[in-house]
Amino acid sequence: MKAYERLLKYVKINTASSESSKTTPSTPGQFELARLLAGELCGLGAADVRVDDKCYVYGTIPASEGYEDAVRIGFIAHLDTSPDFSGEGVNPQVIDEYDGGDLALGQSGRVLRSSDFPHLAKLRGKTLIVTDGNTLLGADDKAIAEIMTMAERL
């Protein structure tokens, strides 16, 4: 599976944190994503896959033959997203061949203006994944899709 395909799946899970919660994780959606990730890791052949009571996902990718004594690396990310904007009902928008100009976020009336974000011009011709403007996309955290894609390739 490609990283962007995973991202499109992950962002639809509401993992917004709750500032009023006294539990870790602070919302059930974080466990939902953690269980999904653990299932994917198992399917990819990872060993010792588990989700603990604090919602940490663990797994080990076995070393390639001949590299069993090589240095090990860990990949770490968090699952929660900001509670400052809704994470419920996320509807990601895929913008193919972005033109580098102002970017309307769905029909929400919200616009990313190139005058406010001059770096957008450098993305001309690229494919962008954005929110429809009604929810938080949560891509900063759901970029764990990159870690999972790396795990698949290893």
DSSP file (Angstrom, degrees, kcal/mol; ACC not computed):
  #  RESIDUE AA STRUCTURE BP1 BP2  ACC     N-H-->O    O-->H-N    N-H-->O    O-->H-N    TCO  KAPPA ALPHA  PHI   PSI    X-CA   Y-CA   Z-CA
    1    1 A M              0   0    0      0, 0.0     2,-0.2     0, 0.0   151,-0.1   0.000 360.0 360.0 360.0 143.8    0.0    0.0    0.0
    2    2 A K     >  -     0   0    0      1,-0.1     4,-1.9     4,-0.0     3,-0.5  -0.500 360.0-116.3 -82.8 153.4    1.3    3.5   -0.7
    3    3 A A  H  > S+     0   0    0      1,-0.2     4,-2.7     2,-0.2     5,-0.1   0.888 115.0  52.8 -57.1 -42.1    1.8    6.0    2.0
    4    4 A Y  H  > S+     0   0    0      1,-0.2     4,-2.4     2,-0.2    -1,-0.2   0.836 106.0  54.4 -67.2 -29.7   -0.9    8.4    0.7
    5    5 A E  H  > S+     0   0    0     -3,-0.5     4,-1.3     2,-0.2    -1,-0.2   0.906 110.7  45.8 -67.7 -40.7   -3.4    5.5    0.7
    6    6 A R  H  X S+     0   0    0     -4,-1.9     4,-3.1     2,-0.2     3,-0.4   0.936 110.9  53.4 -64.1 -45.5   -2.7    4.9    4.3
    7    7 A L  H  X S+     0   0    0     -4,-2.7     4,-2.6     1,-0.2     5,-0.2   0.922 106.1  52.4 -55.8 -46.5   -2.9    8.6    5.1
    8    8 A L  H  < S+     0   0    0     -4,-2.4     4,-0.4     1,-0.2    -1,-0.2   0.834 114.2  44.1 -60.7 -32.2   -6.3    8.8    3.5
    9    9 A K  H >< S+     0   0    0     -4,-1.3     3,-0.7    -3,-0.4    -2,-0.2   0.911 114.2  48.1 -76.6 -44.8   -7.5    5.9    5.7
   10   10 A Y  H >< S+     0   0    0     -4,-3.1     3,-2.0     1,-0.2    -2,-0.2   0.876 102.4  60.6 -66.9 -39.3   -5.9    7.1    8.9
   11   11 A V  T 3< S+     0   0    0     -4,-2.6    79,-0.2     1,-0.3    -1,-0.2   0.731  94.4  65.8 -65.7 -18.2   -7.2   10.7    8.8
   12   12 A K  T <  S+     0   0    0     -3,-0.7     2,-0.6    -4,-0.4    77,-0.3   0.597  83.2  87.8 -78.5  -9.4  -10.7    9.5    8.8
   13   13 A I  S <  S-     0   0    0     -3,-2.0     2,-0.9    -4,-0.2    75,-0.0  -0.815  83.7-129.4 -92.0 122.1  -10.3    8.1   12.4
   14   14 A N        +     0   0    0     -2,-0.6    18,-0.1     1,-0.2    15,-0.1  -0.589  41.3 159.4 -75.2 105.8  -11.0   10.8   14.9
   15   15 A T        +     0   0    0     -2,-0.9    66,-1.7    14,-0.1    -1,-0.2   0.047  16.3 150.7-114.6  23.8   -8.0   10.9   17.2
   16   16 A A  B     -a   81   0A   0     64,-0.2    66,-0.2     1,-0.1    13,-0.2  -0.291  43.5-126.5 -57.0 137.5   -8.5   14.4   18.6
   17   17 A S        -     0   0    0     64,-2.7     2,-0.5    12,-0.1    -1,-0.1  -0.386  13.7-132.4 -80.3 165.3   -7.2   14.6   22.2
   18   18 A S    >   -     0   0    0      1,-0.1     3,-0.7    -2,-0.1    64,-0.0  -0.979   7.5-160.4-123.3 120.6   -9.3   15.9   25.0
   19   19 A E  T 3  S+     0   0    0     -2,-0.5    -1,-0.1     1,-0.2    -2,-0.0   0.716  94.1  52.8 -71.0 -19.4   -7.9   18.5   27.3
   20   20 A S  T 3  S+     0   0    0      6,-0.1    -1,-0.2     2,-0.0     2,-0.1   0.567  86.4 105.0 -92.5  -8.9  -10.5   17.6   30.0
   21   21 A S    <   -     0   0    0     -3,-0.7     5,-0.1     1,-0.1     6,-0.1  -0.398  52.4-162.9 -73.1 148.0   -9.7   13.9   30.0
   22   22 A K        +     0   0    0     -2,-0.1     2,-0.3     4,-0.1    -1,-0.1   0.186  65.2  87.5-110.6  13.3   -7.7   12.4   32.9
   23   23 A T  S    S-     0   0    0      3,-0.1    -2,-0.1     2,-0.0    31,-0.1  -0.717  79.8-104.1-111.4 161.9   -6.9    9.2   31.0
   24   24 A T  S    S+     0   0    0     -2,-0.3     2,-0.2    29,-0.1    31,-0.1  -0.979 113.0  31.4-127.0 117.5   -4.1    8.2   28.6
   25   25 A P  S    S-     0   0    0      0, 0.0    -3,-0.1     0, 0.0    30,-0.1   0.595  90.7-146.7 -71.8 169.1   -5.0    8.2   25.8
   26   26 A S  S    S+     0   0    0     -2,-0.2    -3,-0.1    -5,-0.1    -2,-0.1   0.624  76.1  30.7 -85.6 -12.3   -7.5   10.9   26.2
   27   27 A T  S >> S-     0   0    0    -12,-0.1     3,-1.1     1,-0.1     4,-0.6  -0.990  75.4-122.2-144.0 152.6  -10.1    9.7   23.7
   28   28 A P  H >> S+     0   0    0      0, 0.0     4,-1.8     0, 0.0     3,-0.7   0.770 103.2  71.7 -65.6 -27.2  -11.2    6.2   22.4
   29   29 A G  H 3> S+     0   0    0      1,-0.3     4,-2.2     2,-0.2     5,-0.2   0.806  89.9  61.4 -60.5 -28.4  -10.4    7.1   18.8
   30   30 A Q  H <> S+     0   0    0     -3,-1.1     4,-2.2     1,-0.2    -1,-0.3   0.892 104.6  47.6 -66.1 -38.2   -6.7    6.9   19.6
   31   31 A F  H <X S+     0   0    0     -3,-0.7     4,-2.8    -4,-0.6     5,-0.2   0.871 107.3  57.8 -67.0 -35.9   -7.1    3.2   20.6
   32   32 A E  H  X S+     0   0    0     -4,-1.8     4,-1.9     1,-0.2    -2,-0.2   0.944 110.7  41.7 -59.0 -47.7   -9.0    2.7   17.3
   33   33 A L  H  X S+     0   0    0     -4,-2.2     4,-2.7     2,-0.2    -1,-0.2   0.908 112.8  54.7 -66.4 -40.9   -6.1    3.9   15.3
   34   34 A A  H  X S+     0   0    0     -4,-2.2     4,-2.6     1,-0.2    -2,-0.2   0.918 108.9  47.6 -59.7 -44.2   -3.6    2.0   17.5
   35   35 A R  H  X S+     0   0    0     -4,-2.8     4,-2.3     2,-0.2    -1,-0.2   0.889 111.3  51.4 -65.1 -38.1   -5.5   -1.3   17.0
   36   36 A L  H  X S+     0   0    0     -4,-1.9     4,-2.3    -5,-0.2    -2,-0.2   0.935 111.3  47.5 -61.7 -46.1   -5.6   -0.7   13.2
   37   37 A L  H  X S+     0   0    0     -4,-2.7     4,-2.8     1,-0.2    -2,-0.2   0.909 110.8  51.2 -62.2 -43.1   -1.8    0.0   13.2
   38   38 A A  H  X S+     0   0    0     -4,-2.6     4,-2.4     1,-0.2    -1,-0.2   0.913 109.9  50.1 -61.6 -42.5   -1.1   -3.2   15.2
   39   39 A G  H  X S+     0   0    0     -4,-2.3     4,-2.2     2,-0.2    -1,-0.2   0.903 111.3  48.7 -61.9 -41.2   -3.2   -5.2   12.8
   40   40 A E  H  X S+     0   0    0     -4,-2.3     4,-1.4     2,-0.2    -2,-0.2   0.915 109.4  52.3 -65.0 -42.2   -1.3   -3.8    9.9
   41   41 A L  H  <>S+     0   0    0     -4,-2.8     5,-2.4     1,-0.2     4,-0.4   0.913 109.2  49.8 -60.8 -42.2    2.0   -4.5   11.5
   42   42 A C  H ><5S+     0   0    0     -4,-2.4     3,-1.6     1,-0.2    -1,-0.2   0.933 109.7  51.5 -59.5 -45.3    1.0   -8.1   12.1
   43   43 A G  H 3<5S+     0   0    0     -4,-2.2    -1,-0.2     1,-0.3    -2,-0.2   0.744 106.2  55.4 -63.9 -23.8   -0.1   -8.4    8.5
   44   44 A L  T 3<5S-     0   0    0     -4,-1.4    -1,-0.3    -3,-0.3    -2,-0.2   0.490 123.3-103.7 -87.5  -4.2    3.3   -7.0    7.4
   45   45 A G  T < 5 +     0   0    0     -3,-1.6    -3,-0.2    -4,-0.4    -2,-0.1   0.589  65.3 155.8  94.5  11.1    5.1   -9.8    9.4
   46   46 A A      < -     0   0    0     -5,-2.4     3,-0.3    -6,-0.2    -1,-0.2  -0.368  33.3-135.7 -67.9 151.8    6.3   -7.7   12.4
   47   47 A A  E    S+B   60   0B   0     13,-3.8    13,-2.8     1,-0.2    -1,-0.1  -0.665  75.4  20.7-105.7 162.8    6.9   -9.7   15.6
   48   48 A D  E    S+     0   0B   0     -2,-0.2     2,-0.3    11,-0.2    -1,-0.2   0.812  78.7 177.2  53.8  36.7    5.9   -9.0   19.2
   49   49 A V  E     +     0   0B   0     -3,-0.3     2,-0.3    10,-0.1    10,-0.2  -0.553  10.2 146.5 -76.9 131.6    3.1   -6.6   18.0
   50   50 A R  E     -B   58   0B   0      8,-2.0     8,-3.0    -2,-0.3     2,-0.5  -0.990  42.6-139.8-159.2 158.4    1.0   -5.2   20.9
   51   51 A V  E     -B   57   0B   0     -2,-0.3     6,-0.2     6,-0.2     2,-0.1  -0.995  29.6-147.9-119.4 123.9   -0.9   -2.2   22.0
   52   52 A D    >   -     0   0    0      4,-2.4     3,-1.9    -2,-0.5    -2,-0.0  -0.258  32.7 -91.7 -88.4-179.2   -0.4   -1.4   25.7
   53   53 A D  T 3  S+     0   0    0      1,-0.3   -29,-0.1     2,-0.1    -1,-0.1   0.621 126.3  53.5 -69.0 -12.9   -2.9    0.1   28.2
   54   54 A K  T 3  S-     0   0    0      2,-0.1    -1,-0.3   -31,-0.1    -2,-0.0   0.315 122.0-104.8-101.6   5.2   -1.6    3.7   27.4
   55   55 A C    <   +     0   0    0     -3,-1.9     2,-0.4     1,-0.3    -2,-0.1   0.685  68.3 150.1  81.9  20.9   -2.1    3.1   23.6
   56   56 A Y        -     0   0    0     22,-0.0    -4,-2.4   -22,-0.0     2,-0.5  -0.720  36.8-145.3 -82.7 134.8    1.5    2.7   22.7
   57   57 A V  E     -B   51   0B   0     -2,-0.4     2,-0.3    -6,-0.2    -6,-0.2  -0.885  19.8-175.5-103.1 129.0    1.9    0.4   19.7
   58   58 A Y  E     +B   50   0B   0     -8,-3.0    -8,-2.0    -2,-0.5     2,-0.3  -0.913  12.8 147.8-122.6 150.2    5.0   -1.9   19.6
   59   59 A G  E     -     0   0B   0     -2,-0.3     2,-0.4   -10,-0.2   -11,-0.2  -0.932  30.8-135.6-171.8 157.8    6.4   -4.2   17.1
   60   60 A T  E     -B   47   0B   0    -13,-2.8   -13,-3.8    -2,-0.3   -11,-0.1  -0.980   7.4-148.8-124.9 130.5    9.6   -5.6   15.8
   61   61 A I        -     0   0    0     -2,-0.4   -15,-0.1   -15,-0.2   -16,-0.0  -0.881  33.5-120.6 -93.9 117.1   10.7   -6.0   12.2
   62   62 A P        -     0   0    0      0, 0.0     3,-0.1     0, 0.0     2,-0.0  -0.240  30.3-105.8 -59.5 144.9   13.0   -9.0   12.1
   63   63 A A        -     0   0    0      1,-0.1     5,-0.1     5,-0.1     3,-0.1  -0.336  35.5-103.0 -68.0 149.8   16.5   -8.3   10.8
   64   64 A S    >   -     0   0    0      3,-0.2     3,-2.5     1,-0.1     4,-0.1  -0.408  55.9 -78.6 -65.9 150.4   17.5   -9.5    7.4
   65   65 A E  T 3  S+     0   0    0      1,-0.3    -1,-0.1     2,-0.2     0, 0.0  -0.268 121.8  22.0 -54.9 132.0   19.7  -12.6    7.4
   66   66 A G  T 3  S+     0   0    0     -3,-0.1    -1,-0.3     4,-0.0     3,-0.2   0.291 111.3  76.3  92.6  -9.3   23.2  -11.7    8.2
   67   67 A Y    X   +     0   0    0     -3,-2.5     3,-1.8     1,-0.1    -3,-0.2   0.120  51.2 117.5-118.1  19.4   22.3   -8.4   10.0
   68   68 A E  T 3  S+     0   0    0      1,-0.3    -1,-0.1    -5,-0.1    -5,-0.1   0.763  80.6  45.7 -60.5 -25.8   20.9   -9.8   13.3
   69   69 A D  T 3  S+     0   0    0     -3,-0.2    -1,-0.3     2,-0.0     3,-0.1   0.313  87.8 117.8-100.4   8.0   23.7   -8.0   15.2
   70   70 A A  S <  S-     0   0    0     -3,-1.8    -3,-0.1     1,-0.1    -7,-0.0  -0.282  79.6 -81.2 -71.4 160.8   23.3   -4.6   13.5
   71   71 A V        -     0   0    0      1,-0.1     2,-0.3    -2,-0.0    -1,-0.1  -0.341  48.4-133.6 -59.8 140.1   22.3   -1.5   15.3
   72   72 A R        -     0   0    0     -3,-0.1     2,-0.4    -9,-0.0    -1,-0.1  -0.709  15.3-154.8 -98.1 150.5   18.5   -1.3   15.8
   73   73 A I        -     0   0    0     -2,-0.3     2,-0.4     2,-0.0     0, 0.0  -0.938   2.0-149.4-123.8 147.8   16.4    1.8   15.2
   74   74 A G        -     0   0    0     -2,-0.4     2,-0.5     2,-0.0    -2,-0.0  -0.908   3.3-151.6-114.8 146.2   13.1    2.9   16.6
   75   75 A F        -     0   0    0     -2,-0.4     2,-0.4     2,-0.0    -2,-0.0  -0.976  18.0-172.4-117.6 128.2   10.4    4.9   14.9
   76   76 A I        +     0   0    0     -2,-0.5     2,-0.3     2,-0.0    -2,-0.0  -0.960  14.5 151.2-128.1 136.2    8.2    7.0   17.2
   77   77 A A        -     0   0    0     -2,-0.4     2,-0.3    67,-0.0    64,-0.1  -0.961  35.3-120.7-150.5 163.7    5.1    9.1   16.5
   78   78 A H        -     0   0    0     -2,-0.3    66,-0.2     2,-0.1   -22,-0.0  -0.821   8.1-151.1-110.5 156.7    2.0   10.1   18.4
   79   79 A L        +     0   0    0     -2,-0.3     2,-0.1   -24,-0.1    62,-0.1   0.639  62.3  95.5-100.5 -17.8   -1.6    9.3   17.5
   80   80 A D        -     0   0    0     61,-0.1     2,-0.3   -64,-0.1   -64,-0.2  -0.446  54.6-155.6 -82.9 151.4   -3.5   12.2   18.9
   81   81 A T  B     -a   16   0A   0    -66,-1.7   -64,-2.7    -2,-0.1     6,-0.1  -0.744  36.4 -74.5-116.1 167.4   -4.6   15.3   16.9
   82   82 A S    >   -     0   0    0     -2,-0.3     3,-0.6   -66,-0.2    54,-0.1  -0.306  26.3-149.4 -64.4 139.4   -5.4   18.8   18.1
   83   83 A P  T 3  S+     0   0    0      0, 0.0    -1,-0.1     0, 0.0     4,-0.1   0.413  79.7  93.5 -85.0   2.8   -8.7   19.3   19.8
   84   84 A D  T 3  S+     0   0    0      1,-0.1     2,-0.3     2,-0.1    -2,-0.0   0.664  94.1  23.5 -72.7 -15.9   -8.8   22.9   18.5
   85   85 A F  S <  S-     0   0    0     -3,-0.6    51,-0.1    51,-0.0    -1,-0.1  -0.987 102.5 -80.3-147.9 148.9  -10.8   22.0   15.4
   86   86 A S        -     0   0    0     -2,-0.3    50,-3.8    48,-0.2    -4,-0.1  -0.146  31.1-177.6 -56.2 138.1  -13.1   19.0   14.7
   87   87 A G    >   +     0   0    0     48,-0.2     3,-0.6    -6,-0.1     2,-0.4   0.192  52.7 108.9-113.9  11.1  -11.6   15.7   13.8
   88   88 A E  T 3  S+     0   0    0      1,-0.2   -75,-0.1   -74,-0.1   -76,-0.0  -0.767  84.3   6.6 -93.5 129.5  -15.0   14.0   13.3
   89   89 A G  T 3  S-     0   0    0     -2,-0.4    -1,-0.2   -77,-0.3   -77,-0.1   0.861  81.2-167.4  72.7  36.3  -16.1   13.2    9.8
   90   90 A V    <   -     0   0    0     -3,-0.6    -1,-0.2   -79,-0.2    47,-0.1  -0.357   8.0-170.4 -60.9 131.6  -12.8   14.1    8.1
   91   91 A N        -     0   0    0     -2,-0.1    41,-0.2   -80,-0.0    43,-0.1  -0.786  11.8-154.1-126.7  85.1  -13.2   14.3    4.3
   92   92 A P        -     0   0    0      0, 0.0     2,-0.5     0, 0.0    39,-0.2  -0.260   3.5-145.5 -64.8 147.3   -9.8   14.6    2.7
   93   93 A Q  E     -C  130   0C   0     37,-3.6    37,-2.5     2,-0.0     2,-0.6  -0.950   2.3-150.2-113.9 130.3   -9.5   16.3   -0.6
   94   94 A V  E     -C  129   0C   0     -2,-0.5     2,-0.8    35,-0.2    35,-0.2  -0.898   9.9-163.6-101.4 119.5   -6.9   15.1   -3.2
   95   95 A I  E >   -C  128   0C   0     33,-3.4    33,-2.4    -2,-0.6     3,-0.5  -0.884   7.2-160.0-106.3 104.0   -5.8   18.0   -5.4
   96   96 A D  T 3  S+     0   0    0     -2,-0.8    31,-0.2     1,-0.2    30,-0.1  -0.585  72.0   5.0 -81.1 144.3   -4.0   16.6   -8.5
   97   97 A E  T 3  S-     0   0    0     28,-0.4    -1,-0.2    -2,-0.2    30,-0.2   0.905  86.0-148.5  51.5  51.0   -1.7   18.9  -10.5
   98   98 A Y    <   -     0   0    0     28,-2.7    27,-3.9    -3,-0.5    28,-0.2  -0.215   3.9-143.0 -51.5 135.4   -2.0   21.8   -8.0
   99   99 A D        -     0   0    0     25,-0.2    25,-0.2     3,-0.1    -1,-0.1   0.500  32.1-116.4 -87.3  -3.8   -1.8   25.1   -9.9
  100  100 A G  S    S+     0   0    0      1,-0.2    24,-0.1    23,-0.2     3,-0.1   0.418  80.3 101.8  88.0  -3.5    0.2   27.0   -7.2
  101  101 A G  S    S-     0   0    0      1,-0.3    -1,-0.2    19,-0.1    11,-0.1  -0.062  84.2 -34.7 -97.2-160.5   -2.6   29.6   -6.6
  102  102 A D        -     0   0    0     11,-0.1     2,-0.6    -3,-0.1    -1,-0.3  -0.288  59.9-142.8 -58.0 143.6   -5.2   30.1   -3.9
  103  103 A L  E     -D  112   0D   0      9,-2.7     9,-2.7    -3,-0.1     2,-0.3  -0.909   4.5-150.2-121.4 105.4   -6.5   26.7   -2.6
  104  104 A A  E     -D  111   0D   0     -2,-0.6     2,-1.2     7,-0.2     7,-0.2  -0.542  14.8-136.5 -71.4 134.1  -10.2   26.5   -1.8
  105  105 A L    >   -     0   0    0      5,-2.9     3,-1.5    -2,-0.3     5,-0.5  -0.732  56.1 -73.2 -95.7  87.9  -10.8   23.9    1.0
  106  106 A G  T 3  S-     0   0    0     -2,-1.2     3,-0.3     1,-0.2    27,-0.1  -0.303  89.9 -42.1  60.4-142.5  -13.9   22.1   -0.4
  107  107 A Q  T 3  S+     0   0    0     25,-0.2    -1,-0.2     1,-0.2    26,-0.1   0.129 109.4 106.2-102.0  17.3  -17.1   24.1   -0.2
  108  108 A S  S <  S-     0   0    0     -3,-1.5    -1,-0.2    24,-0.7    -2,-0.1   0.659  87.8-121.0 -74.4 -16.2  -16.4   25.4    3.3
  109  109 A G  S    S+     0   0    0      1,-0.4     2,-0.3    -3,-0.3    -1,-0.1   0.312  74.3 125.8  88.1  -8.9  -15.5   28.9    2.2
  110  110 A R        -     0   0    0     -5,-0.5    -5,-2.9    22,-0.2     2,-0.4  -0.652  39.3-172.7 -84.4 141.5  -12.1   28.6    3.7
  111  111 A V  E     -D  104   0D   0     -2,-0.3     2,-0.9    -7,-0.2    -7,-0.2  -0.998  26.9-139.7-137.5 134.8   -9.2   29.3    1.4
  112  112 A L  E     -D  103   0D   0     -9,-2.7    -9,-2.7    -2,-0.4     2,-0.4  -0.861  33.0-148.7 -88.3 109.2   -5.4   28.9    1.7
  113  113 A R    >>  -     0   0    0     -2,-0.9     4,-2.0   -11,-0.2     3,-1.1  -0.658  13.5-142.3 -86.6 131.0   -4.3   32.1    0.1
  114  114 A S  T 34 S+     0   0    0     -2,-0.4     6,-0.2     1,-0.3     7,-0.2   0.780 103.6  61.0 -61.8 -25.6   -0.9   32.0   -1.7
  115  115 A S  T 34 S+     0   0    0      1,-0.2    -1,-0.3     2,-0.1    -3,-0.0   0.816 110.3  40.3 -70.2 -29.2   -0.3   35.5   -0.5
  116  116 A D  T <4 S+     0   0    0     -3,-1.1    -2,-0.2     1,-0.2    -1,-0.2   0.756 127.3  34.1 -85.5 -27.8   -0.5   34.2    3.1
  117  117 A F    ><  +     0   0    0     -4,-2.0     3,-2.3     1,-0.1     4,-0.3  -0.663  68.0 173.2-127.5  73.8    1.4   31.0    2.3
  118  118 A P  G >  S+     0   0    0      0, 0.0     3,-1.2     0, 0.0     4,-0.3   0.730  72.7  70.8 -60.2 -22.9    4.0   31.9   -0.3
  119  119 A H  G >  S+     0   0    0      1,-0.2     3,-1.2     2,-0.2     4,-0.3   0.684  78.3  80.4 -67.4 -15.3    5.6   28.5   -0.2
  120  120 A L  G X  S+     0   0    0     -3,-2.3     3,-2.1     1,-0.3    -1,-0.2   0.841  79.7  67.0 -59.3 -32.3    2.5   27.0   -1.9
  121  121 A A  G X  S+     0   0    0     -3,-1.2     3,-1.5     1,-0.3    -1,-0.3   0.827  91.7  61.5 -58.9 -31.0    3.9   28.2   -5.2
  122  122 A K  G <  S+     0   0    0     -3,-1.2    -1,-0.3    -4,-0.3    -2,-0.2   0.632  96.3  61.7 -70.4 -12.1    6.7   25.7   -4.9
  123  123 A L  G X  S+     0   0    0     -3,-2.1     3,-2.4    -4,-0.3    -1,-0.3   0.360  72.2 138.0 -95.7   5.0    4.1   22.9   -4.9
  124  124 A R  T <  S+     0   0    0     -3,-1.5   -25,-0.2     1,-0.3     3,-0.1  -0.248  73.2  16.9 -52.5 132.8    2.8   23.7   -8.4
  125  125 A G  T 3  S+     0   0    0    -27,-3.9   -28,-0.4     1,-0.3    -1,-0.3   0.303 102.9 115.3  86.3  -8.9    2.2   20.5  -10.3
  126  126 A K  S <  S-     0   0    0     -3,-2.4   -28,-2.7   -28,-0.2     2,-0.5  -0.404  71.4-110.9 -87.7 166.1    2.2   18.3   -7.2
  127  127 A T        -     0   0    0    -30,-0.2     2,-0.3   -31,-0.2   -31,-0.2  -0.884  37.5-165.5 -95.7 127.3   -0.6   16.3   -5.7
  128  128 A L  E     -C   95   0C   0    -33,-2.4   -33,-3.4    -2,-0.5     2,-0.5  -0.850  15.2-152.1-113.1 149.1   -1.8   17.7   -2.4
  129  129 A I  E     +C   94   0C   0     -2,-0.3     2,-0.3   -35,-0.2   -35,-0.2  -0.989  31.5 160.9-118.6 121.0   -4.0   16.2    0.2
  130  130 A V  E     -C   93   0C   0    -37,-2.5   -37,-3.6    -2,-0.5     2,-0.1  -0.841  40.6 -94.6-134.3 167.1   -5.9   18.8    2.2
  131  131 A T        -     0   0    0     -2,-0.3   -25,-0.1   -39,-0.2     6,-0.1  -0.371  31.3-121.5 -73.2 161.1   -9.0   19.1    4.5
  132  132 A D        -     0   0    0    -41,-0.2   -24,-0.7   -27,-0.1   -22,-0.2   0.387  54.2-106.4 -83.2   4.7  -12.3   20.1    3.0
  133  133 A G  S    S+     0   0    0      2,-0.4   -27,-0.1   -27,-0.1   -28,-0.1   0.301 106.6  86.6  91.4  -8.9  -12.2   23.0    5.4
  134  134 A N  S    S+     0   0    0    -43,-0.1     2,-0.3   -45,-0.1   -48,-0.2   0.599  95.4  22.2 -97.3 -13.3  -14.8   21.6    7.8
  135  135 A T  S    S-     0   0    0    -44,-0.1    -2,-0.4   -50,-0.1     2,-0.3  -0.895  88.3 -89.9-142.2 169.0  -12.5   19.5    9.9
  136  136 A L        -     0   0    0    -50,-3.8    -4,-0.1    -2,-0.3    -2,-0.0  -0.658  28.4-147.9 -74.7 139.0   -8.9   19.2   10.9
  137  137 A L        -     0   0    0     -2,-0.3    -1,-0.2   -47,-0.1   -47,-0.1   0.907  16.1-154.5 -75.4 -42.1   -7.0   16.9    8.5
  138  138 A G    >>  +     0   0    0     -3,-0.1     4,-2.5     3,-0.1     3,-0.9   0.707  42.6 143.4  78.0  19.3   -4.7   15.7   11.2
  139  139 A A  H 3>  +     0   0    0      1,-0.2     4,-0.8     2,-0.2    -1,-0.1   0.741  58.8  69.9 -67.7 -22.6   -1.9   14.9    8.7
  140  140 A D  H 34 S+     0   0    0      1,-0.2    -1,-0.2     2,-0.2   -59,-0.0   0.894 115.0  25.9 -62.3 -36.5    0.8   16.0   11.1
  141  141 A D  H X4 S+     0   0    0     -3,-0.9     3,-1.2     1,-0.1    -2,-0.2   0.823 117.6  58.3 -92.9 -37.2    0.1   12.9   13.2
  142  142 A K  H >< S+     0   0    0     -4,-2.5     3,-1.9     1,-0.3    -3,-0.2   0.503  76.8  95.0 -75.1  -1.3   -1.4   10.6   10.7
  143  143 A A  T >X  +     0   0    0     -4,-0.8     3,-2.4     1,-0.3     4,-0.6   0.485  52.8  98.9 -66.8   0.9    1.9   10.9    8.8
  144  144 A I  H <>  +     0   0    0     -3,-1.2     4,-2.4     1,-0.3    -1,-0.3   0.675  61.2  83.7 -56.7 -14.9    2.6    7.8   10.7
  145  145 A A  H <> S+     0   0    0     -3,-1.9     4,-2.1     1,-0.2    -1,-0.3   0.842  84.2  55.5 -56.1 -33.9    1.5    6.4    7.3
  146  146 A E  H <> S+     0   0    0     -3,-2.4     4,-2.3     2,-0.2    -1,-0.2   0.906 106.6  48.6 -66.5 -41.6    5.2    7.0    6.3
  147  147 A I  H  X S+     0   0    0     -4,-0.6     4,-2.4     1,-0.2    -2,-0.2   0.920 112.5  48.3 -64.5 -43.0    6.4    4.9    9.1
  148  148 A M  H  X S+     0   0    0     -4,-2.4     4,-2.1     2,-0.2    -1,-0.2   0.881 111.3  49.8 -66.6 -37.2    4.0    2.1    8.3
  149  149 A T  H  X S+     0   0    0     -4,-2.1     4,-2.1     2,-0.2    -1,-0.2   0.891 110.5  50.6 -68.3 -38.5    5.0    2.2    4.6
  150  150 A M  H  X S+     0   0    0     -4,-2.3     4,-2.2     2,-0.2    -2,-0.2   0.915 109.2  51.6 -62.5 -42.4    8.6    2.1    5.6
  151  151 A A  H  < S+     0   0    0     -4,-2.4    -2,-0.2     1,-0.2    -1,-0.2   0.897 108.5  51.8 -61.3 -40.1    7.9   -1.0    7.7
  152  152 A E  H  < S+     0   0    0     -4,-2.1    -1,-0.2     1,-0.2    -2,-0.2   0.911 110.5  47.5 -62.3 -42.3    6.2   -2.6    4.8
  153  153 A R  H  <        0   0    0     -4,-2.1    -1,-0.2     1,-0.3    -2,-0.2   0.839 360.0 360.0 -71.6 -32.3    9.1   -2.1    2.6
  154  154 A L     <        0   0    0     -4,-2.2    -1,-0.3    -5,-0.2    -2,-0.2   0.509 360.0 360.0 -70.9 360.0   11.6   -3.4    5.1
